[in-house]
Amino acid sequence: MKVLHLLAALLCLLVVSACATAPPCNPLADWHPSPNHEPRRARMIVIHHTAMRSAEGALLVLQTRNSGGRVSAHYLIGEDGRRYQLVAEQERAWHAGPSRWSGIDDINSISIGIELDNDGSEPFSDAQIESLLVLLADLTERLGIQPHLVVGHGDVAPTKKDDPSVHFPWQRLAQAGYGLWPREVRAPVPAGFDAWAALRVVGYDLRDPEAALAAFHRHFRGREEREWLEGDAAILHDLQMQLMELPAQPAILGR
Ligand SMILES: [Zn+2]
């Protein structure tokens, strides 16, 4: 009898230790592990500016908290181009907050966050942008992120955030292959073109339409008006065409 008890206890220990080393198995179900899985991968990249005066100060905040609570990002790039990593890529960093892009909430769960050491009112240095381009090439290639899915914090949280500022060189990024930018030669805008629908196709959250327009203008026109401007329809029509011309890709959440 004693031997049986001992065996039972040993079996219990084995099960517990299997659960402790493997991903947590839910006691509500029988654990039948499959080898067909991988760490979760990010699907998009969100760019920020730190709105602080130094990379050292930003590093401290990204390892502790700011006035709103605990925050982090996967990467920080100094004004001199030095890259710092704070969170592993398969982990969920706390950089985007309440957010939405292409109808998907909780951008933190599907993105890599990159903070740029910049106070929000100054141009971004060449060294910093060059360094960012190197990191974008690495991330999109290695993680299989679609290169057009590089956006700003203000794009995914238009009512709450305005970073990176109007100084951020989105056109230069697009020339290197990241994010979208309207082409010089554009097809004429067809009669009846629905610019609001196109804004949604590009990815913007229209729950606050004026905030979405300001975010669109900040990104694509370097200004922040909250109403339609001359030329917006042509830009949006071209962006929509570019998205439609992309090679067939899995949806943002596809494998
Ligand atoms: Zn931000």
Boltz pocket constraint, residues with backbone or C-beta under 6 A from the ligand:
constraints:
  - pocket:
      binder: B
      contacts: [[A, 47], [A, 48], [A, 49], [A, 95], [A, 153], [A, 161], [A, 163]]
      max_distance: 6.0
